[in-house]
Each structure stands twice: as C-alpha cells, then as structure tokens.
Amino acid sequence: MLLSEVAYARPATLEQALGVLAEHPGARALAGGQTLVNVMKARAASPDVLVDLSGIPELKGIELGSDGTLELGPMTTYTELIGSSEARARPILGEVCAQIADVQVRNRGTIGGNVCASDPTNHLPPVMVAVGAEFRVSGTGGERTVPAEEFFLGVYMTAAGPGELLTKITIPPGRSDGFASVPIGVDGTCIVNAAASLNGGVRVVLGCVGATPVAVEPASADAEAVRDAVRDADLDPPSDVHASADYRRHLAEVVAARAVERAGKGS
C-alpha cells in the first residue's frame, strides 16, 4: 500500500527539529523508518509532518568515556553499533543488534527508533533496562534524564512526550550481560526474550510478556532461583497465534535462566 500524502521536513540541527515538532502537534519524528513507514502504509498513523532526523549530527555517534561509560546518539544504526570498537565495552549491545531482523533493516534501523517505538516485541527495551541505561529527553522547554525502567510506559508509549525527542543514551560500564530469546523463525521477532546483568547483583528483564519490560531480581544466579523469581513475578502475557499465555510464561523461565547463564560466561 502506498503512503498517503504527508509534509516532510529535514532539519539540520536539533533546535530546528524541536521547533518543527512544537509548531506542528501532529508531526512525527522519523528515525530509521523501519516501523513508522510501515505503520503509515497500513493507515494506522497519519502524521501531518514527517520530521527526518537523519541530517542532525548531534543525534549520531558513539563515545566511550575513560571510565567505560558509553554515550550513544539515538540515530546510530544497528549496523554502526555492531561494528563499533567503542561499543564493545558493553558487548551485549552489538550482540543483540546483530539478531535484529535482516541486513537491510539493520542498515537503516536506529537504536533510538527501536526504544522509542516501545513495541513489546522489540529487542532493545529489555536490554536497556537490564544494563541500567539512562535516556536524555529534550524539548523546547529544556532537557531531562529518564532511567530506562521509567521510560517505557506502555505499548507504543514512552516518557518522551509530544514535541520531545530522545537525544542521548548513556550506558554505565559493565561486561557481565546476557541475552536469550525464542524468535518466530529466522530473523523474526521474539515470542519471549530476556536480558540479564550480573554487574553488581542479578537482574533479569523480560520482553514480550507485557506492555513494558518486566524486571525481576533473583536471589542468586542459580537457574532455579531465576526460574522462581520469574514465577513469582505473576506474569500476564498475551495469547496469540504464536503462543498461548501459559506457554509464554514457561518460555519466560527458560530464556531468563539462559540469559543469566550467558551473563555469567561474560564475567
């Protein structure tokens, strides 16, 4: 299906982009376009103006601080992150991005677009919560920092409000992380996924089992302790053509234990 007619803006600076968004309440930011364009083709979204962020240098780049902290521009593509030597300071990022869809999508899709879509089946939201990421959100009225666990508010809903943009992702140092999933076919989305971090405790974050990532903190990295923590979370996942709610609850235990095991191997 072809796109409906829509106005298009390609600002050169962050200030210009925020100005267009403030001027047009029905405008939508265009990052990689891998989700938004398809949603528009399906007539599920009809923005007044598409604000293309690809020409804004401030929203790109990967920087590694002397203490191991990573700063990621939200317009960084999956492919750029996978190939970045700086991003190897937190290996889980490249490892997970390499599992997203196919080469064409990875070349166009951006990490900011992935998290701002807040799709419960996306790979990066649970990863960002697990690694303790912080998101800088900017608008014409200023900027603020939002912890990843407070950023995802619901299906397709985030703490970035109307007229605001995600402008920086900050990830603290750490290497003991793991990710596991059960995908729907090769290069498909996940039925259930889980990210785990053993940096200063045991933390597991589940995806595809609720409207937002679900974090649990097992008593230890022991597989049975992880499974117990997932069971105690009283998950209420959806049923669909790919899996029943009961099966997703079972898979959540399995992938959580696998993610913790892989995190242990990275320590």
N, C-alpha and C positions, 0 to 999 in steps of 0.2 A: 504494500500500500504506500502511496506517495504521501509526502509531508504536506500539511496544509500551509498556506502562505503565512510567513512569520517575518517580522522585522529582525534585523541582525546587526549586532554591534561588536566590534573587536577593539576594545580599549588597549592602550599601550602601557597604562600604569594602573596600580591598584586603586589609586584615588579616583581615576576615571571610571573604573568598573563599579566601585561602590556608588559613585554618583549616578550612573545609569540605573542601577538597581533601586536606588532611593527614588529616582524620578518616575520609574515605571513599576508599580506594585505587582504587576502581572509578569514581570521579567523573570527569567530563569538563567542561572549560570550554566554554561556549557564547558565541561572539563574535557574528558576524552570522548564523550558522546555515546559510549557503548551501551548505556542503559537509556538515557534520556531520548535519544533519537528514535529508538525502537518503541518507547512508550508513546512518543508523539505520532509515530506511524500508526499505532493502534488506536489513536484518538483518545488515549487515556490522560493525556496532558495537552493543553493548548496555550503555551505561554505567549504573551504579547510580544516580547522581545527575547531573543537568544543573545546572551552576553558571553561571547567567546573569550575564555581566559588564556588561550594559548600564546598570546603575544605579550604576556606580562612577566618579565624576568624575575620580579620579586617573588613569584609563586613557584619558582623552579629551583632545583639544586639539592645537593646532599652534602652536608657538612658534618665532620667528625671533630668534636671538641677534644681537648687534651685529656679530659677525664673520661673519655669514652662515650659521652653523650652525643646522640645523633640528632641533627635537625634536618627535617625533610620538607621540601617545598611540596605542597599538595598537588601541583601539576607534574610532578615526577611520574613518569610512566612505569609500569611494571617492568618492562624490559630494561629501562635505565637503572632501576633499583637492583635487579638481578645481576647486572654487570658491574655494579659499583664496588670498588675496593673498600670505600669508606663504610658502606652498609654491611660489609662482612663482620664489622664489630658486633652486630646483632644478627647472627646468621639466619635466624628463623624468618626474617623479613624476605630475603631473597628466595629461601626455600619454599615459602608459601606462595609468593608471587609466581614462581615457576609452575605452580599447579593450577593457576587460574586459566580457564578456557583454552585458547589456542594462541599461536604466534601472532596472528593478526590482531586479536583482542589485546594481547599483552603489549603490542607495539603502540596501541592507541589509548588503552585504558590507563587511568591515573589512580594513584593511591588516595588522593583526596576525593575523587569521584566515587570510589568504592565505599569509603566510610560515610560520605555524606548521603549516599543513596539509602543507607540504613536498611538494606534488604536483609532479612533474617537469614538468607542462604548465602550471603557473601562471605568470603574467606577472612577478610582483614578485620572486621569489627571484633571478633573474639580474640584475635591476636593482639590488637591494640590494647584491649582491656587487660589481657594477661601480662603484657610487658610493662604496664604502668605508663602508657603514653599520655601526654598532655596536648591538647589542641588549642591553638590560638585562634580566636574568632574575632574578626574585625568588621566594623561598620562605620558609618559616617559619624557616629557618636563616640567612637573610641574602640578599644580592644579589650578583651578579657581572656583568661586562660581557663579551660574547662577540662577536668580529668576525663579520661576516656570512659570510665564507668558512669559518668554523668552526662556524657554526650549523646548517647543513643536513647531516645525517648519512646520510640515505638516503630511500627512498620512505616518506613519512608519518613520518619520524623527524627530530627536531631535538635540539639541545643542551638544550632545556628539558625537564627530567626530570619524573618523577612528583611531583605536589604543587607544581610550579613554574609560574610564569606569565611571559610576556613583558610587561614593564611600561613600556618606553620604547624608541623607535628614534631614534638620533642619526645625522644625516647631515651630513658636512662640507660647506663651501661649494664651489661649482663650477657651471658652466653648459655646459661643452662635452661634452654627453652625447647619445647617440642610441640609438634602439631600432628594430628591424626584425623582422618575423615573416611567416610564411606560415600563415594561420589555416585552420581547417576550416570553410569557409563564413562567412557574415556573423555576427558576434558569437560565433563558435566559439572553441574552444581552439586552440592552435597546433600545427602539425606540427613546426616548429622556430622558435625565436626567439633573438634576440641583443641584448644591451645593450652599449654601448661608452662608454668615458670617455676623454677626451683631457686630463684635468686632471692635469698632472704626469706624462705618459707616455701610452702607448697600452695600453689594457686592454679586452679583449673577453670577455664572459661568455655562454656558450651555454646555452640551455634546451631541454628535450625530447630531449636526446641522451644522457642518462644519468640515474642515480638522483638526482644532485645537480647543481647548476650547474657547468659546466666553464669555467674561466678560462684564457685564453691571452693572451700578451703579444707581439704582433707587433713586429718590429724597427722598423717605421715605420707611418704611417697610409696608405701606398700600398696600393691594392687588392690587388695581387699579393702583397705582404708579409703582408697579413691572411690571404689565402687559404692561403699557405704555412704560416702559424702554425696554422691550423685543421687542415690536412692532417697536420702534424707532431704534432698532439695525439692521433693514433691513436684516434679516437672509436669507440665500440662502441654505437651507438644500437639501439633495438629495431626490429623489423619488426612492422607491424600492418596493419589493413585500410586505413589512410590512406596509408601509405608504407613502402617497404622500407628496410632499414638503409642500403643504398647510396644511395638517394635522399635520405635524411636527411643523410648525410654530404655530399652535393652541396649540399643546401639550406643546411647549416651554413656553408659557404664563402660562399654568396650573401648570406645575411642578415647575416653578420659584416661583410662588405665594405660592405653598405648601412648598417648601424648606425654604422660608423666614418665613412662619408661624411656621414651626418646629424649626427654629433657635431661634425665639422669645420665644418659650417654654423652650429652654435650657438656657436662660439668667438668 
